[in-house]
Each structure stands twice: as structure tokens, then as C-alpha cells.
Amino acid sequence: MTTRQVAPGYVMQQQSTCHACNGYGATVPPGGTCRSCRGSGMMQNTVKLKVNVPPNCPDHQRFTFPGKADEAPDMETGDVVIELREKTHPLFSRLGSADLLLEQKVPLIDALSGVRFSV
């Protein structure tokens, strides 16, 4: 905080952030910074999150990892949310939640006598 007299009997006070420490209240001496973060207080890491997708998982199913989002000093860590999107398949489509449907033309004689075919 700085105080300055602007006229006889008039005083002005001004509050600003310290230029040396940027308002943190401490400074790091030259050569005292961490080599990993270079004094920024943050490091960048890549983390693999394992998602166990159960069979018959519905479209738009969400998996949440609480507290695994980006971190920053003096901030609350967020959540990572992964949402599955089902791709369309050229042969199969979903019938309900547990069955697959395949549409294929079968000659009448084969349908009556029982036919097996591989997909």
C-alpha cells in the first residue's frame, strides 16, 4: 500500500500487487527454482485412465473419474468424464439392450430346410 499527499490536507492511498512476488508473499532466490517445473509450481504429466466397459454397455454411457482433471495451484481439481458413443456396424444393429440383429436374405428352400451360414 502506498500513501501519497496530493494537496495540503489531502492524502491518497493506493493498493496494488507487489511486483517482486506477485502477491504470494515470498520470492524464490535466483538458482533456487525447481528444475522440473522451472519455478512455475506445476508439472505436465500424461496419465492413462483404465475404463472397464461391460458387455451390452448402452450408448452414451458415462464413466467419471473424480479429481483426475487438470490441477492448478489454489484451484479445485475437476472430474474427467468419458462418454461412449456407439458406432454403426455395416451388418449388425442393436435389438434392445442384450441382442444383436442381422438382416440377411435367405432363399425359401434354405429357410425351410434349416441353413447355417458363417458371418
C-alpha positions in Angstrom: 0.0 0.0 0.0 1.4 3.4 -0.9 0.4 6.7 0.6 0.8 10.0 -1.3 -0.1 13.5 -0.5 -1.9 15.1 -3.5 -2.6 18.5 -1.9 -2.2 20.1 1.6 -4.5 18.1 3.8 -5.4 15.5 1.1 -3.8 12.1 1.2 -4.4 9.3 -1.4 -3.8 5.7 -0.6 -3.3 3.2 -3.4 -3.2 -0.6 -3.0 -1.5 -2.7 -5.7 0.0 -6.2 -6.1 3.7 -6.5 -5.2 5.8 -6.6 -8.4 8.5 -8.8 -6.7 6.4 -11.7 -5.5 3.1 -11.1 -7.5 1.1 -11.1 -4.2 2.4 -14.5 -3.0 4.3 -13.0 -0.1 7.5 -14.8 -0.8 10.2 -14.8 -3.5 12.5 -17.5 -4.8 16.2 -16.6 -4.9 18.0 -17.0 -8.3 19.1 -20.6 -8.8 16.6 -21.8 -6.2 13.9 -22.8 -8.6 12.9 -26.4 -9.2 14.4 -27.9 -12.3 11.2 -30.0 -13.0 8.7 -27.1 -13.1 11.2 -24.2 -13.6 9.6 -22.3 -10.7 6.0 -22.4 -12.1 4.8 -24.7 -9.4 3.2 -27.1 -11.9 4.4 -30.1 -14.0 2.8 -31.6 -17.0 2.3 -35.4 -16.8 0.3 -37.8 -19.0 -1.8 -40.3 -17.1 -3.6 -43.3 -18.5 -7.0 -44.0 -17.1 -8.4 -47.5 -17.4 -12.0 -47.8 -18.4 -13.8 -51.1 -17.9 -16.6 -51.3 -20.4 -19.0 -54.0 -19.5 -20.7 -56.1 -22.2 -24.0 -54.7 -23.5 -23.0 -51.2 -22.4 -25.6 -48.7 -23.7 -24.9 -45.8 -26.0 -24.0 -42.5 -24.2 -22.8 -44.4 -21.1 -20.7 -42.1 -18.9 -17.7 -43.0 -16.8 -16.5 -40.4 -14.3 -13.1 -40.2 -12.7 -13.4 -37.7 -9.8 -10.5 -35.4 -9.2 -8.5 -36.5 -12.2 -8.7 -33.4 -14.3 -6.1 -30.7 -14.7 -4.7 -29.3 -11.5 -3.5 -25.8 -10.8 -2.3 -24.1 -7.6 -5.2 -22.6 -5.5 -7.8 -24.2 -7.7 -10.1 -27.2 -7.1 -9.4 -30.2 -9.3 -12.2 -31.2 -11.7 -13.5 -34.5 -12.9 -12.7 -36.4 -16.1 -15.9 -37.7 -17.8 -15.7 -40.2 -20.6 -18.8 -40.8 -22.7 -19.1 -43.8 -25.0 -20.6 -43.4 -28.5 -21.7 -46.4 -30.4 -20.5 -46.8 -34.0 -22.9 -48.1 -36.6 -21.9 -51.5 -37.9 -22.5 -52.5 -41.6 -24.0 -55.9 -40.7 -25.3 -55.8 -37.1 -27.7 -53.5 -35.3 -28.8 -53.5 -31.7 -32.2 -55.1 -30.8 -32.9 -54.0 -27.2 -30.1 -53.9 -24.7 -28.8 -57.5 -25.0 -29.5 -58.8 -28.6 -27.9 -58.1 -32.0 -29.9 -58.2 -35.2 -28.6 -59.3 -38.5 -30.7 -58.9 -41.6 -29.8 -61.3 -44.4 -31.7 -62.6 -47.4 -32.1 -66.4 -47.3 -33.8 -68.4 -50.1 -37.1 -70.1 -49.0 -35.8 -73.6 -49.6 -32.8 -73.0 -47.3 -35.0 -71.4 -44.6 -37.4 -74.3 -44.6 -34.8 -77.0 -44.5 -32.6 -75.2 -42.0 -29.5 -73.4 -43.1 -26.2 -72.5 -41.4 -24.0 -69.7 -42.6 -21.0 -68.0 -41.2 -20.8 -64.3 -40.6 
